Amino acid sequence: MRYAMAIDLSRCIGCRTCAVICKDYNAQPQGIWWNRVFTSGTPEYDVAVEVGDQLRMEFVPISCQHCTNAPCEVACPTQATYKDEATGTVLIDYDRCIGCRMCASACPYGVRQFNWGKPAKMVGLDDSTYEYGYPKDYRDGEHLVYTPNRPEGVMEKCTFCAQNTAQGLDPACCTACPGNARIFGDMDDPDSPIRKYLEDKNPFTLGDRYQTEPNVYYLASHDVDQVNPIDPSAEGKEAQND
C-alpha cells in the first residue's frame, strides 16, 4: 500500500478551502498552516502573469509531499519523523520530537511548521478561544501523530489526515475541495481512485532534482513552463516545470 494524492491544477480555483479546512480539522494553532496555495509565476498571491499574449492565473497548492526517499526522516536524530510501513505516509511522533528543526532544514519543500512557543488556540470575535478540530488523540501504534492540544516546541505538517485514513476516509482537504481538484488513494491498487484518475494522464512531481520521489502528483492546466513557487532562485525568471 502506498498512499498518494493527485492535485489537478486545471480544477484548482485558488479558493484556499484546502488550507482552511486543513487548519480547522487538524486543530492547527495560530500561525501554523500545513497547506499553502501559491500563484504560479509570481512571488505574490493572486497576481496574474503573462502567458503568450494573455494574462493567466494558475494556483499551486503545496503541503508535505510524503516522499518515498524523505530527507526529513534521515535528518531526524530521534526518529520522531518516520514513514508508516503500512501506508508509506511520512508522520511525526509528537512524543519523540525534541524541536531541533533538523527535519525542516532537510526538507526541500519548506512545508514543515514549528511551534516556537506555547501553541495558541484560535480567537473568536469576543476574544475568547474556541475548540475546533478532530477531538481525539490519534496514535499510529505507539506513535502520537495527532493531538488537538499541541505540545510546545514540536514540528508539525500534513499527515494525509491519518486519523481519517485509518478509518478508511479521505483527507479533509479532498472532501472539502469545491472543484474536486484533489484525488486520494493507494498507488499500489490499480482500482483506487487516484490510479484511475491518473490513467492516460501526464502527472509531474515537484523538485525531481532532489530525488525524493514525492507521493503528491500534479496535473498541469496548460502546456507552458512554470516558475517553481518554492524555489527562491526562480523568482523573476522562467523555470522548468519541477
Summary of the structure (lengths in Angstrom):
residues: 242
radius of gyration: 17.8
end to end distance: 25.4
largest distance: 56.4
contacts: 722
relative contact order: 0.24
helix: 17%
strand: 20%
